[in-house]
Amino acid sequence: MTLTYYHAEPAANSLKSMIPLKEKGLDFESVYVDLHKFEQHSEWFIKLNPEGQVPVLQHNGVLITHTTVINEYLEDVFPEVPLRPYDPVGRARVRYWNKFVDEQVMNYVSMHGWHRMVGVIARNIENGEFEKLLESIPLPDQRKKWATARSGFSEGELTHATDKIIYACAKVETQLGETKWLAGDMYTTADINFYAMCGMMVERMFPEMEVATKYPRLIAWREAMNARPGVKAALEMPDHTAPGLRTFTGHVR
């Protein structure tokens, strides 16, 4: 078996599929893709993923992209250490929460990260170089995001994003009053998804939300996540990010 994982720092998207790899105890080759040097848009990486985004999983020559798809694939191919229930109802719950995080959480946390930190990077690139950078980005939405980060997201957009994050935290808090983990009594990829995209960093990003006071179950859940062996192992992967950017750059891809 040949398993290779192309990824950036252990945060957000790269962390989301790194944790299952570690939880399952899989041997894989780790290939670091430097987002700060825009390697995700380089010729060698575009050959792996024409969309120019990390992470990418390569298994016996087959390339798998998009973290939710990668995690489903890992469950299908390596079921010995399950991160998904066996029963249809349990699987439906996991898919519901993954869909919620993918569609209602990830992009809104990402927007704040891009506004606060990636915008600084974008504005420090000279005009001619910045236009070249935009031309090298395969996905139109990503080109637009870089251009918006350079000029700055509007207050309305940021307020809407914050409202989405508050709603998500409250929703998770309510769910954790009913079940041990997000999708039930089993630790699953749904927990990994929310942890990687929001739960790990929400206090640092939004101190004004008073997360510890308002969402105590979320905090207890996060500590249980931090204690997981796969989470610990994933977070121990090398972090090449400058200290001031570590909270956010996992969302750059």
C-alpha positions in Angstrom: 0.0 0.0 0.0 1.2 3.5 -0.9 -0.5 6.3 0.9 0.6 9.9 0.5 -1.0 13.0 2.1 -0.3 16.4 0.6 -1.1 19.1 3.2 -0.3 22.4 4.8 0.0 23.1 8.6 -2.1 21.0 11.0 -5.1 23.3 11.0 -8.5 23.5 9.4 -8.7 21.6 6.1 -5.3 19.9 6.4 -6.1 18.9 10.0 -9.5 17.6 9.2 -8.2 14.6 7.2 -4.9 14.4 9.1 -6.8 13.4 12.3 -8.5 10.3 10.7 -5.2 9.2 9.3 -3.6 9.3 12.7 -6.7 7.9 14.5 -6.6 4.9 12.2 -2.9 4.4 12.7 -2.2 4.5 9.0 1.4 4.7 7.7 1.6 7.5 5.1 4.1 9.8 3.5 3.6 13.4 4.6 4.3 16.0 1.8 4.2 19.6 3.0 2.7 22.2 0.7 3.8 25.7 1.6 0.7 28.0 1.2 2.8 31.0 2.1 4.9 30.4 -1.1 1.7 29.6 -3.0 2.8 26.1 -3.8 -0.8 25.0 -4.0 -0.9 27.0 -7.3 2.4 25.7 -8.6 2.7 23.5 -11.7 3.7 20.4 -9.8 0.7 20.6 -7.4 -1.8 21.6 -10.1 -1.0 18.2 -11.7 -2.2 16.5 -8.5 -5.2 18.7 -8.0 -6.3 21.0 -10.9 -8.3 23.0 -8.3 -5.1 24.1 -6.6 -6.2 23.3 -3.1 -4.9 21.2 -0.2 -5.2 18.6 1.1 -4.9 15.8 -1.4 -4.8 12.1 -0.5 -3.0 9.7 -2.9 -3.7 6.0 -2.4 -2.1 3.5 -4.7 -2.0 6.1 -7.5 -5.5 7.3 -7.0 -6.0 11.0 -6.1 -8.8 12.0 -3.7 -9.6 15.6 -3.0 -12.0 17.6 -0.7 -11.7 16.7 3.0 -15.2 15.3 3.5 -14.7 13.0 0.5 -11.2 12.0 1.7 -12.6 11.1 5.2 -15.5 9.1 3.6 -12.9 7.3 1.4 -10.8 6.5 4.5 -13.8 5.0 6.1 -14.6 2.8 3.1 -11.1 1.6 2.6 -9.8 1.4 6.2 -12.8 0.5 8.3 -10.8 -1.4 11.0 -10.8 1.7 13.3 -14.2 3.1 12.6 -15.0 6.8 12.7 -18.5 6.3 11.3 -21.4 4.2 12.7 -22.4 0.9 11.0 -26.1 1.6 11.2 -27.9 3.7 8.5 -29.4 6.1 11.1 -26.0 6.8 12.7 -24.4 7.4 9.3 -27.2 9.8 8.4 -26.5 11.8 11.5 -22.8 12.0 10.8 -23.5 13.1 7.2 -26.0 15.7 8.5 -23.4 17.3 10.8 -20.7 17.1 8.2 -23.0 18.9 5.7 -23.8 21.5 8.3 -20.1 22.2 9.1 -19.2 22.2 5.4 -22.0 24.6 4.3 -22.8 26.7 7.4 -19.6 27.0 9.4 -16.4 26.5 7.4 -16.6 29.5 5.0 -17.7 31.9 7.8 -14.8 31.1 10.0 -12.6 31.2 7.0 -13.8 34.7 6.1 -12.7 36.1 9.4 -9.3 34.5 9.0 -8.9 35.9 5.5 -10.0 39.3 6.6 -7.7 39.5 9.6 -4.5 37.8 8.4 -4.6 36.8 4.7 -5.6 40.4 3.8 -2.4 41.6 5.3 -0.4 39.1 3.2 -2.4 40.1 0.0 -1.9 43.8 0.6 1.9 43.3 1.0 2.2 41.9 -2.5 3.0 44.5 -5.2 0.4 45.2 -7.8 2.0 43.4 -10.7 2.9 40.4 -8.6 -0.6 40.2 -7.2 -2.2 40.1 -10.6 0.1 37.3 -11.5 -0.9 35.5 -8.4 -4.6 35.8 -9.3 -3.9 34.4 -12.7 -2.3 31.3 -11.2 -5.4 30.5 -9.1 -7.5 27.9 -10.9 -10.8 28.4 -9.0 -12.8 31.6 -9.8 -14.2 31.8 -6.3 -10.7 31.6 -4.8 -9.5 34.4 -7.1 -12.4 36.5 -6.0 -11.6 35.7 -2.3 -8.0 36.8 -2.7 -9.1 40.0 -4.4 -11.7 40.7 -1.7 -9.1 39.9 1.1 -6.8 42.5 -0.5 -9.5 45.2 -0.4 -11.2 44.0 2.8 -14.5 42.2 3.5 -17.4 44.5 4.4 -18.7 45.0 7.9 -22.0 43.5 6.8 -20.2 40.3 5.5 -18.2 40.0 8.7 -21.3 40.5 10.9 -23.2 37.9 9.0 -20.2 35.5 9.3 -20.1 36.1 13.1 -23.8 35.5 13.4 -23.4 32.1 11.6 -20.6 31.1 14.0 -22.6 32.1 17.1 -25.5 30.0 15.8 -23.2 27.0 15.1 -21.7 27.2 18.6 -25.2 27.4 20.2 -26.4 24.5 18.0 -23.4 22.3 19.1 -23.9 23.3 22.7 -27.6 22.1 22.5 -26.6 18.9 20.8 -24.0 18.1 23.4 -26.7 18.3 26.0 -28.3 15.3 24.4 -25.4 13.2 23.2 -21.8 12.6 24.1 -20.5 13.4 20.6 -22.1 15.4 17.8 -23.7 12.5 16.0 -24.4 10.4 19.1 -22.5 8.3 21.5 -19.7 7.5 19.0 -16.7 9.8 18.2 -16.9 10.3 14.4 -15.7 12.4 11.5 -18.5 14.9 12.4 -16.6 15.8 15.6 -13.3 16.0 13.7 -14.9 18.3 11.1 -16.3 20.8 13.6 -13.1 20.7 15.7 -10.9 21.4 12.8 -13.0 24.1 11.2 -14.2 26.0 14.3 -14.0 24.3 17.7 -10.3 24.3 18.1 -9.9 28.0 17.6 -13.2 29.8 18.3 -12.0 31.2 21.7 -8.9 32.7 20.2 -10.6 34.1 17.2 -13.6 35.5 19.0 -12.8 36.3 22.6 -15.8 38.7 22.7 -18.1 35.7 22.3 -17.2 34.5 25.9 -17.3 30.9 24.7 -16.2 29.4 28.0 -19.1 31.0 29.8 -21.8 30.6 27.2 -20.9 27.2 25.8 -19.5 25.1 28.6 -20.4 21.8 26.9 -18.6 22.8 23.8 -15.5 23.5 25.9 -15.7 20.1 27.7 -16.2 18.5 24.3 -13.1 20.3 22.9 -11.0 19.1 25.8 -12.2 15.6 25.1 -11.1 16.1 21.5 -7.7 17.4 22.6 -7.2 14.2 24.6 -7.8 12.0 21.6 -4.6 10.2 20.4 -5.2 11.0 16.8 -5.8 14.7 17.5 -2.7 14.9 19.6 -0.6 13.2 16.9 -2.0 15.4 14.1 -1.3 18.6 16.1 2.2 17.4 16.6 2.9 17.6 12.9 5.3 20.3 11.9 3.9 23.8 11.8 5.8 26.1 9.5 3.5 29.1 10.0 4.7 32.4 11.5 3.2 32.6 15.1 0.9 35.4 14.3 -0.8 33.5 11.5 -1.3 30.1 13.1 -4.9 30.6 14.0 -6.0 31.3 10.5 -3.9 30.0 7.6 -5.4 26.5 7.7 -8.4 28.1 5.9 -6.3 29.4 3.0 -5.9 26.1 1.2 
